[in-house]
């Protein structure tokens, strides 16, 4: 098991999340109740793709996707 920190921008809070070893970005997104269409996950200000492996004690920003017309 690994622990990561997820900073939720919309909710303005930080959560510590426990996931399985070799958890991917998609696993974190689903654990938080979102879909890949709803949010973008950033680490060190860089966007991650859903198949990227999460790092133990990593800090990730969960940013809502904004669209307009």
C-alpha positions in Angstrom: 0.0 0.0 0.0 1.1 3.6 -0.7 0.0 6.9 0.7 -0.3 10.0 -1.5 -1.6 13.6 -0.8 -4.3 14.9 -3.1 -4.9 18.6 -3.1 -8.5 19.2 -4.4 -8.6 22.7 -5.9 -12.4 22.9 -6.2 -13.0 21.8 -2.6 -9.9 23.7 -1.4 -8.7 20.8 0.8 -5.9 18.2 1.0 -6.6 14.5 1.6 -4.2 11.7 2.4 -5.2 8.7 0.3 -4.1 5.1 0.7 -3.9 3.1 -2.5 -2.5 -0.3 -3.7 1.1 -0.6 -4.6 1.7 0.4 -8.3 -1.5 2.5 -8.2 -2.0 4.6 -11.3 -3.5 8.1 -11.7 -6.8 6.6 -12.8 -7.0 4.7 -9.5 -6.6 8.0 -7.6 -9.2 9.7 -9.8 -11.8 6.9 -9.2 -11.0 6.7 -5.4 -11.9 10.4 -5.2 -15.2 9.8 -7.1 -14.2 11.6 -10.3 -13.7 10.4 -13.9 -10.9 11.2 -16.3 -13.2 13.6 -18.1 -13.9 15.6 -14.9 -10.4 16.4 -13.6 -6.7 16.9 -14.5 -4.1 15.5 -12.2 -0.8 17.5 -11.8 2.5 16.7 -10.2 5.2 19.4 -10.0 2.9 21.5 -12.2 2.9 19.0 -15.0 -0.2 17.1 -16.2 -0.2 13.3 -15.8 -1.9 10.7 -18.0 -4.2 8.2 -16.4 -1.8 5.3 -16.8 1.1 7.0 -14.9 2.2 5.2 -11.7 1.8 7.2 -8.5 4.8 7.7 -6.2 4.8 6.9 -2.4 4.3 10.1 -0.5 3.7 12.0 -3.8 1.7 15.2 -3.8 -0.8 15.6 -6.5 -3.1 18.4 -7.5 -6.6 17.5 -8.7 -7.9 20.3 -10.9 -11.4 20.4 -12.4 -11.7 20.5 -16.1 -13.2 23.8 -17.3 -14.8 24.2 -20.7 -16.8 27.0 -22.2 -18.5 28.0 -25.3 
